Amino acid sequence: MTQTAAIWLVILAALLAANLPFLNDRWLIVGRPASKGKPFFARALELLLLYFVVGALALLIEKRAGQIAPQGWEFYAVTAALFITLAFPGFVYRYLMRRGGRHAGEG
């Protein structure tokens, strides 16, 4: 796998993983659907777990490419902020889009 392909794989995996908690009501993506929908807290915990899963994938790819570069806290702060930013479309779909064409103020 080329370095460019590996980078795109990690970016696409992060985009998919960041939006999964908001696009389904299953616990940990494969479990039983929540009866009344998952609370935001559960979605946030899934988002955190998937951040580490994508990080592990990136670490595995980096290890196969050569030596793993040491990272400081700044790296993790930036990647966490990027992961949350990638989750924005799923968040908007789940919490901000109006369902059924209803407008504000209508019953």
N, CA, C and O atoms as a GROMACS GRO file, in nm:
protein
  428
    1MET      N    1   0.085  -0.117   0.000
    1MET     CA    2   0.000   0.000   0.000
    1MET      C    3   0.090   0.124   0.000
    1MET      O    4   0.184   0.133   0.078
    2THR      N    5   0.059   0.216  -0.087
    2THR     CA    6   0.139   0.339  -0.092
    2THR      C    7   0.106   0.427   0.029
    2THR      O    8   0.004   0.409   0.095
    3GLN      N    9   0.193   0.521   0.055
    3GLN     CA   10   0.172   0.612   0.167
    3GLN      C   11   0.046   0.696   0.146
    3GLN      O   12  -0.028   0.721   0.241
    4THR      N   13   0.022   0.740   0.023
    4THR     CA   14  -0.096   0.819  -0.006
    4THR      C   15  -0.223   0.738   0.016
    4THR      O   16  -0.320   0.788   0.073
    5ALA      N   17  -0.223   0.613  -0.028
    5ALA     CA   18  -0.340   0.528  -0.008
    5ALA      C   19  -0.364   0.503   0.141
    5ALA      O   20  -0.479   0.499   0.185
    6ALA      N   21  -0.257   0.486   0.218
    6ALA     CA   22  -0.270   0.463   0.362
    6ALA      C   23  -0.331   0.585   0.431
    6ALA      O   24  -0.415   0.572   0.520
    7ILE      N   25  -0.287   0.703   0.390
    7ILE     CA   26  -0.341   0.826   0.449
    7ILE      C   27  -0.489   0.839   0.418
    7ILE      O   28  -0.568   0.871   0.507
    8TRP      N   29  -0.528   0.814   0.293
    8TRP     CA   30  -0.669   0.823   0.256
    8TRP      C   31  -0.752   0.717   0.327
    8TRP      O   32  -0.867   0.743   0.362
    9LEU      N   33  -0.696   0.599   0.349
    9LEU     CA   34  -0.766   0.495   0.423
    9LEU      C   35  -0.797   0.540   0.565
    9LEU      O   36  -0.909   0.521   0.613
   10VAL      N   37  -0.701   0.600   0.631
   10VAL     CA   38  -0.722   0.649   0.767
   10VAL      C   39  -0.824   0.762   0.769
   10VAL      O   40  -0.909   0.766   0.858
   11ILE      N   41  -0.816   0.853   0.674
   11ILE     CA   42  -0.911   0.964   0.670
   11ILE      C   43  -1.053   0.914   0.646
   11ILE      O   44  -1.146   0.958   0.713
   12LEU      N   45  -1.071   0.822   0.552
   12LEU     CA   46  -1.204   0.768   0.526
   12LEU      C   47  -1.256   0.686   0.643
   12LEU      O   48  -1.375   0.692   0.675
   13ALA      N   49  -1.169   0.609   0.708
   13ALA     CA   50  -1.209   0.533   0.826
   13ALA      C   51  -1.252   0.628   0.938
   13ALA      O   52  -1.350   0.601   1.008
   14ALA      N   53  -1.180   0.738   0.955
   14ALA     CA   54  -1.216   0.836   1.058
   14ALA      C   55  -1.350   0.902   1.026
   14ALA      O   56  -1.432   0.922   1.116
   15LEU      N   57  -1.372   0.936   0.900
   15LEU     CA   58  -1.500   0.998   0.861
   15LEU      C   59  -1.616   0.903   0.887
   15LEU      O   60  -1.719   0.945   0.941
   16LEU      N   61  -1.601   0.779   0.850
   16LEU     CA   62  -1.707   0.680   0.871
   16LEU      C   63  -1.728   0.655   1.020
   16LEU      O   64  -1.841   0.656   1.068
   17ALA      N   65  -1.620   0.633   1.093
   17ALA     CA   66  -1.630   0.602   1.236
   17ALA      C   67  -1.686   0.720   1.316
   17ALA      O   68  -1.760   0.699   1.412
   18ALA      N   69  -1.653   0.841   1.279
   18ALA     CA   70  -1.701   0.958   1.353
   18ALA      C   71  -1.851   0.977   1.337
   18ALA      O   72  -1.916   1.032   1.426
   19ASN      N   73  -1.907   0.933   1.225
   19ASN     CA   74  -2.049   0.953   1.201
   19ASN      C   75  -2.135   0.834   1.242
   19ASN      O   76  -2.256   0.850   1.258
   20LEU      N   77  -2.077   0.717   1.259
   20LEU     CA   78  -2.155   0.598   1.293
   20LEU      C   79  -2.238   0.610   1.421
   20LEU      O   80  -2.354   0.568   1.420
   21PRO      N   81  -2.187   0.666   1.529
   21PRO     CA   82  -2.271   0.676   1.649
   21PRO      C   83  -2.398   0.758   1.628
   21PRO      O   84  -2.498   0.737   1.697
   22PHE      N   85  -2.394   0.852   1.535
   22PHE     CA   86  -2.509   0.939   1.513
   22PHE      C   87  -2.605   0.886   1.407
   22PHE      O   88  -2.718   0.933   1.398
   23LEU      N   89  -2.561   0.790   1.329
   23LEU     CA   90  -2.644   0.741   1.219
   23LEU      C   91  -2.719   0.612   1.251
   23LEU      O   92  -2.796   0.565   1.167
   24ASN      N   93  -2.699   0.555   1.368
   24ASN     CA   94  -2.775   0.436   1.405
   24ASN      C   95  -2.807   0.438   1.553
   24ASN      O   96  -2.746   0.511   1.630
   25ASP      N   97  -2.904   0.355   1.592
   25ASP     CA   98  -2.945   0.346   1.732
   25ASP      C   99  -2.900   0.216   1.797
   25ASP      O  100  -2.947   0.182   1.905
   26ARG      N  101  -2.810   0.145   1.734
   26ARG     CA  102  -2.759   0.020   1.792
   26ARG      C  103  -2.646   0.052   1.889
   26ARG      O  104  -2.569   0.147   1.869
   27TRP      N  105  -2.638  -0.028   1.995
   27TRP     CA  106  -2.531  -0.011   2.092
   27TRP      C  107  -2.400  -0.062   2.033
   27TRP      O  108  -2.394  -0.175   1.984
   28LEU      N  109  -2.300   0.017   2.037
   28LEU     CA  110  -2.168  -0.015   1.982
   28LEU      C  111  -2.177  -0.063   1.837
   28LEU      O  112  -2.101  -0.152   1.796
   29ILE      N  113  -2.265  -0.009   1.763
   29ILE     CA  114  -2.284  -0.027   1.620
   29ILE      C  115  -2.342  -0.162   1.582
   29ILE      O  116  -2.418  -0.171   1.485
   30VAL      N  117  -2.310  -0.269   1.654
   30VAL     CA  118  -2.356  -0.402   1.616
   30VAL      C  119  -2.453  -0.463   1.717
   30VAL      O  120  -2.510  -0.569   1.690
   31GLY      N  121  -2.474  -0.400   1.831
   31GLY     CA  122  -2.560  -0.456   1.934
   31GLY      C  123  -2.708  -0.437   1.904
   31GLY      O  124  -2.746  -0.397   1.793
   32ARG      N  125  -2.789  -0.466   2.002
   32ARG     CA  126  -2.934  -0.450   1.987
   32ARG      C  127  -2.969  -0.302   1.979
   32ARG      O  128  -2.904  -0.219   2.042
   33PRO      N  129  -3.073  -0.269   1.900
   33PRO     CA  130  -3.116  -0.129   1.894
   33PRO      C  131  -3.170  -0.082   2.030
   33PRO      O  132  -3.236  -0.159   2.101
   34ALA      N  133  -3.143   0.040   2.064
   34ALA     CA  134  -3.196   0.097   2.188
   34ALA      C  135  -3.345   0.117   2.173
   34ALA      O  136  -3.391   0.163   2.068
   35SER      N  137  -3.422   0.084   2.275
   35SER     CA  138  -3.567   0.089   2.264
   35SER      C  139  -3.620   0.230   2.243
   35SER      O  140  -3.712   0.251   2.164
   36LYS      N  141  -3.564   0.327   2.311
   36LYS     CA  142  -3.609   0.466   2.297
   36LYS      C  143  -3.502   0.555   2.237
   36LYS      O  144  -3.504   0.677   2.256
   37GLY      N  145  -3.408   0.496   2.165
   37GLY     CA  146  -3.298   0.572   2.108
   37GLY      C  147  -3.186   0.588   2.210
   37GLY      O  148  -3.211   0.590   2.330
   38LYS      N  149  -3.066   0.599   2.162
   38LYS     CA  150  -2.951   0.615   2.251
   38LYS      C  151  -2.945   0.758   2.301
   38LYS      O  152  -2.972   0.851   2.226
   39PRO      N  153  -2.910   0.775   2.427
   39PRO     CA  154  -2.888   0.912   2.476
   39PRO      C  155  -2.758   0.968   2.419
   39PRO      O  156  -2.671   0.893   2.374
   40PHE      N  157  -2.746   1.099   2.422
   40PHE     CA  158  -2.627   1.164   2.369
   40PHE      C  159  -2.501   1.115   2.439
   40PHE      O  160  -2.396   1.100   2.376
   41PHE      N  161  -2.510   1.089   2.569
   41PHE     CA  162  -2.394   1.043   2.644
   41PHE      C  163  -2.340   0.912   2.586
   41PHE      O  164  -2.219   0.894   2.576
   42ALA      N  165  -2.430   0.821   2.549
   42ALA     CA  166  -2.387   0.693   2.491
   42ALA      C  167  -2.323   0.716   2.354
   42ALA      O  168  -2.224   0.651   2.320
   43ARG      N  169  -2.378   0.807   2.277
   43ARG     CA  170  -2.320   0.838   2.146
   43ARG      C  171  -2.180   0.898   2.163
   43ARG      O  172  -2.090   0.868   2.086
   44ALA      N  173  -2.164   0.983   2.263
   44ALA     CA  174  -2.033   1.045   2.288
   44ALA      C  175  -1.930   0.940   2.331
   44ALA      O  176  -1.815   0.946   2.290
   45LEU      N  177  -1.973   0.844   2.414
   45LEU     CA  178  -1.881   0.736   2.454
   45LEU      C  179  -1.842   0.650   2.335
   45LEU      O  180  -1.727   0.610   2.322
   46GLU      N  181  -1.939   0.620   2.248
   46GLU     CA  182  -1.907   0.545   2.126
   46GLU      C  183  -1.811   0.623   2.038
   46GLU      O  184  -1.720   0.565   1.979
   47LEU      N  185  -1.830   0.753   2.030
   47LEU     CA  186  -1.741   0.838   1.951
   47LEU      C  187  -1.598   0.830   2.006
   47LEU      O  188  -1.503   0.820   1.929
   48LEU      N  189  -1.584   0.834   2.137
   48LEU     CA  190  -1.452   0.823   2.199
   48LEU      C  191  -1.390   0.686   2.172
   48LEU      O  192  -1.271   0.677   2.139
   49LEU      N  193  -1.469   0.580   2.185
   49LEU     CA  194  -1.418   0.447   2.158
   49LEU      C  195  -1.373   0.433   2.012
   49LEU      O  196  -1.268   0.376   1.985
   50LEU      N  197  -1.452   0.486   1.920
   50LEU     CA  198  -1.417   0.477   1.778
   50LEU      C  199  -1.296   0.564   1.745
   50LEU      O  200  -1.221   0.532   1.652
   51TYR      N  201  -1.274   0.672   1.819
   51TYR     CA  202  -1.152   0.752   1.803
   51TYR      C  203  -1.029   0.666   1.830
   51TYR      O  204  -0.930   0.672   1.756
   52PHE      N  205  -1.036   0.585   1.936
   52PHE     CA  206  -0.923   0.498   1.968
   52PHE      C  207  -0.909   0.384   1.867
   52PHE      O  208  -0.797   0.342   1.838
   53VAL      N  209  -1.020   0.335   1.814
   53VAL     CA  210  -1.013   0.229   1.712
   53VAL      C  211  -0.944   0.281   1.586
   53VAL      O  212  -0.856   0.215   1.530
   54VAL      N  213  -0.984   0.399   1.541
   54VAL     CA  214  -0.920   0.459   1.423
   54VAL      C  215  -0.773   0.491   1.452
   54VAL      O  216  -0.688   0.474   1.366
   55GLY      N  217  -0.744   0.536   1.573
   55GLY     CA  218  -0.605   0.560   1.612
   55GLY      C  219  -0.522   0.433   1.609
   55GLY      O  220  -0.406   0.435   1.568
   56ALA      N  221  -0.581   0.322   1.652
   56ALA     CA  222  -0.511   0.193   1.646
   56ALA      C  223  -0.485   0.152   1.502
   56ALA      O  224  -0.379   0.099   1.470
   57LEU      N  225  -0.583   0.175   1.414
   57LEU     CA  226  -0.564   0.145   1.272
   57LEU      C  227  -0.450   0.229   1.215
   57LEU      O  228  -0.364   0.178   1.143
   58ALA      N  229  -0.448   0.357   1.248
   58ALA     CA  230  -0.342   0.445   1.199
   58ALA      C  231  -0.205   0.402   1.253
   58ALA      O  232  -0.105   0.407   1.182
   59LEU      N  233  -0.203   0.361   1.379
   59LEU     CA  234  -0.078   0.315   1.439
   59LEU      C  235  -0.028   0.187   1.371
   59LEU      O  236   0.091   0.172   1.347
   60LEU      N  237  -0.120   0.097   1.341
   60LEU     CA  238  -0.084  -0.027   1.271
   60LEU      C  239  -0.027   0.004   1.133
   60LEU      O  240   0.074  -0.055   1.093
   61ILE      N  241  -0.091   0.094   1.061
   61ILE     CA  242  -0.042   0.130   0.927
   61ILE      C  243   0.095   0.197   0.937
   61ILE      O  244   0.183   0.172   0.855
   62GLU      N  245   0.112   0.284   1.038
   62GLU     CA  246   0.241   0.352   1.054
   62GLU      C  247   0.351   0.251   1.090
   62GLU      O  248   0.464   0.263   1.044
   63LYS      N  249   0.317   0.153   1.172
   63LYS     CA  250   0.415   0.051   1.211
   63LYS      C  251   0.458  -0.032   1.090
   63LYS      O  252   0.575  -0.067   1.077
   64ARG      N  253   0.363  -0.064   1.002
   64ARG     CA  254   0.397  -0.141   0.882
   64ARG      C  255   0.481  -0.059   0.784
   64ARG      O  256   0.559  -0.115   0.707
   65ALA      N  257   0.466   0.073   0.788
   65ALA     CA  258   0.541   0.160   0.696
   65ALA      C  259   0.684   0.183   0.744
   65ALA      O  260   0.771   0.217   0.665
   66GLY      N  261   0.707   0.166   0.874
   66GLY     CA  262   0.842   0.191   0.926
   66GLY      C  263   0.835   0.220   1.074
   66GLY      O  264   0.751   0.165   1.145
   67GLN      N  265   0.923   0.305   1.119
   67GLN     CA  266   0.933   0.338   1.260
   67GLN      C  267   0.817   0.428   1.302
   67GLN      O  268   0.778   0.518   1.228
   68ILE      N  269   0.763   0.403   1.420
   68ILE     CA  270   0.653   0.485   1.474
   68ILE      C  271   0.713   0.612   1.533
   68ILE      O  272   0.802   0.606   1.617
   69ALA      N  273   0.662   0.726   1.490
   69ALA     CA  274   0.711   0.854   1.540
   69ALA      C  275   0.649   0.883   1.676
   69ALA      O  276   0.528   0.867   1.693
   70PRO      N  277   0.729   0.925   1.775
   70PRO     CA  278   0.672   0.959   1.905
   70PRO      C  279   0.586   1.086   1.895
   70PRO      O  280   0.620   1.179   1.822
   71GLN      N  281   0.475   1.087   1.968
   71GLN     CA  282   0.382   1.199   1.962
   71GLN      C  283   0.361   1.256   2.102
   71GLN      O  284   0.362   1.182   2.200
   72GLY      N  285   0.342   1.385   2.109
   72GLY     CA  286   0.311   1.452   2.235
   72GLY      C  287   0.161   1.474   2.248
   72GLY      O  288   0.083   1.432   2.162
   73TRP      N  289   0.122   1.540   2.357
   73TRP     CA  290  -0.020   1.563   2.382
   73TRP      C  291  -0.083   1.649   2.274
   73TRP      O  292  -0.203   1.638   2.249
   74GLU      N  293  -0.004   1.735   2.210
   74GLU     CA  294  -0.058   1.824   2.107
   74GLU      C  295  -0.115   1.744   1.989
   74GLU      O  296  -0.219   1.780   1.933
   75PHE      N  297  -0.046   1.636   1.953
   75PHE     CA  298  -0.092   1.551   1.844
   75PHE      C  299  -0.230   1.494   1.875
   75PHE      O  300  -0.319   1.496   1.791
   76TYR      N  301  -0.247   1.444   1.996
   76TYR     CA  302  -0.374   1.383   2.034
   76TYR      C  303  -0.485   1.486   2.048
   76TYR      O  304  -0.600   1.457   2.017
   77ALA      N  305  -0.451   1.606   2.093
   77ALA     CA  306  -0.551   1.713   2.101
   77ALA      C  307  -0.600   1.751   1.961
   77ALA      O  308  -0.720   1.771   1.940
   78VAL      N  309  -0.508   1.762   1.866
   78VAL     CA  310  -0.545   1.799   1.730
   78VAL      C  311  -0.625   1.688   1.662
   78VAL      O  312  -0.724   1.715   1.595
   79THR      N  313  -0.582   1.562   1.679
   79THR     CA  314  -0.655   1.454   1.614
   79THR      C  315  -0.794   1.435   1.676
   79THR      O  316  -0.889   1.401   1.605
   80ALA      N  317  -0.808   1.456   1.806
   80ALA     CA  318  -0.940   1.448   1.869
   80ALA      C  319  -1.031   1.560   1.818
   80ALA      O  320  -1.149   1.537   1.791
   81ALA      N  321  -0.977   1.680   1.803
   81ALA     CA  322  -1.056   1.790   1.749
   81ALA      C  323  -1.096   1.763   1.604
   81ALA      O  324  -1.208   1.794   1.563
   82LEU      N  325  -1.006   1.706   1.527
   82LEU     CA  326  -1.038   1.670   1.389
   82LEU      C  327  -1.146   1.563   1.384
   82LEU      O  328  -1.236   1.570   1.300
   83PHE      N  329  -1.137   1.463   1.472
   83PHE     CA  330  -1.236   1.356   1.475
   83PHE      C  331  -1.374   1.410   1.510
   83PHE      O  332  -1.474   1.370   1.451
   84ILE      N  333  -1.380   1.501   1.605
   84ILE     CA  334  -1.509   1.564   1.642
   84ILE      C  335  -1.561   1.647   1.526
   84ILE      O  336  -1.682   1.648   1.501
   85THR      N  337  -1.474   1.715   1.455
   85THR     CA  338  -1.515   1.792   1.338
   85THR      C  339  -1.570   1.701   1.229
   85THR      O  340  -1.669   1.736   1.164
   86LEU      N  341  -1.509   1.586   1.209
   86LEU     CA  342  -1.558   1.491   1.110
   86LEU      C  343  -1.695   1.435   1.150
   86LEU      O  344  -1.769   1.390   1.063
   87ALA      N  345  -1.728   1.437   1.278
   87ALA     CA  346  -1.858   1.387   1.325
   87ALA      C  347  -1.970   1.487   1.305
   87ALA      O  348  -2.086   1.455   1.330
   88PHE      N  349  -1.940   1.606   1.262
   88PHE     CA  350  -2.041   1.711   1.249
   88PHE      C  351  -2.158   1.674   1.157
   88PHE      O  352  -2.272   1.701   1.194
   89PRO      N  353  -2.135   1.614   1.039
   89PRO     CA  354  -2.252   1.579   0.955
   89PRO      C  355  -2.348   1.483   1.024
   89PRO      O  356  -2.469   1.499   1.012
   90GLY      N  357  -2.297   1.384   1.095
   90GLY     CA  358  -2.384   1.291   1.166
   90GLY      C  359  -2.458   1.359   1.280
   90GLY      O  360  -2.576   1.330   1.303
   91PHE      N  361  -2.391   1.450   1.352
   91PHE     CA  362  -2.455   1.525   1.459
   91PHE      C  363  -2.568   1.611   1.404
   91PHE      O  364  -2.677   1.616   1.462
   92VAL      N  365  -2.542   1.679   1.293
   92VAL     CA  366  -2.645   1.764   1.231
   92VAL      C  367  -2.764   1.678   1.188
   92VAL      O  368  -2.878   1.716   1.211
   93TYR      N  369  -2.737   1.566   1.126
   93TYR     CA  370  -2.844   1.477   1.082
   93TYR      C  371  -2.928   1.430   1.201
   93TYR      O  372  -3.051   1.429   1.192
   94ARG      N  373  -2.865   1.392   1.311
   94ARG     CA  374  -2.936   1.337   1.426
   94ARG      C  375  -3.010   1.443   1.505
   94ARG      O  376  -3.125   1.420   1.544
   95TYR      N  377  -2.949   1.559   1.530
   95TYR     CA  378  -3.004   1.652   1.627
   95TYR      C  379  -3.054   1.785   1.569
   95TYR      O  380  -3.138   1.849   1.633
   96LEU      N  381  -3.008   1.827   1.453
   96LEU     CA  382  -3.043   1.961   1.406
   96LEU      C  383  -3.138   1.964   1.287
   96LEU      O  384  -3.207   2.065   1.266
   97MET      N  385  -3.144   1.856   1.210
   97MET     CA  386  -3.235   1.856   1.095
   97MET      C  387  -3.378   1.838   1.143
   97MET      O  388  -3.406   1.760   1.234
   98ARG      N  389  -3.468   1.912   1.080
   98ARG     CA  390  -3.610   1.900   1.114
   98ARG      C  391  -3.667   1.777   1.045
   98ARG      O  392  -3.637   1.753   0.928
   99ARG      N  393  -3.747   1.702   1.113
   99ARG     CA  394  -3.809   1.584   1.055
   99ARG      C  395  -3.950   1.619   1.006
   99ARG      O  396  -4.022   1.694   1.072
  100GLY      N  397  -3.988   1.564   0.892
  100GLY     CA  398  -4.124   1.578   0.842
  100GLY      C  399  -4.161   1.716   0.790
  100GLY      O  400  -4.279   1.743   0.768
  101GLY      N  401  -4.064   1.803   0.770
  101GLY     CA  402  -4.093   1.934   0.711
  101GLY      C  403  -4.164   2.030   0.805
  101GLY      O  404  -4.220   2.130   0.759
  102ARG      N  405  -4.165   2.003   0.934
  102ARG     CA  406  -4.231   2.093   1.028
  102ARG      C  407  -4.144   2.216   1.051
  102ARG      O  408  -4.021   2.208   1.052
  103HIS      N  409  -4.208   2.328   1.068
  103HIS     CA  410  -4.136   2.454   1.092
  103HIS      C  411  -4.147   2.492   1.238
  103HIS      O  412  -4.234   2.443   1.310
  104ALA      N  413  -4.058   2.578   1.282
  104ALA     CA  414  -4.060   2.624   1.419
  104ALA      C  415  -4.191   2.695   1.447
  104ALA      O  416  -4.238   2.776   1.367
  105GLY      N  417  -4.249   2.664   1.560
  105GLY     CA  418  -4.375   2.729   1.598
  105GLY      C  419  -4.498   2.650   1.558
  105GLY      O  420  -4.608   2.683   1.604
  106GLU      N  421  -4.484   2.547   1.474
  106GLU     CA  422  -4.599   2.466   1.438
  106GLU      C  423  -4.613   2.351   1.536
  106GLU      O  424  -4.513   2.300   1.587
  107GLY      N  425  -4.734   2.312   1.563
  107GLY     CA  426  -4.769   2.209   1.659
  107GLY      C  427  -4.709   2.082   1.634
  107GLY      O  428  -4.732   1.987   1.710
   0.00000   0.00000   0.00000
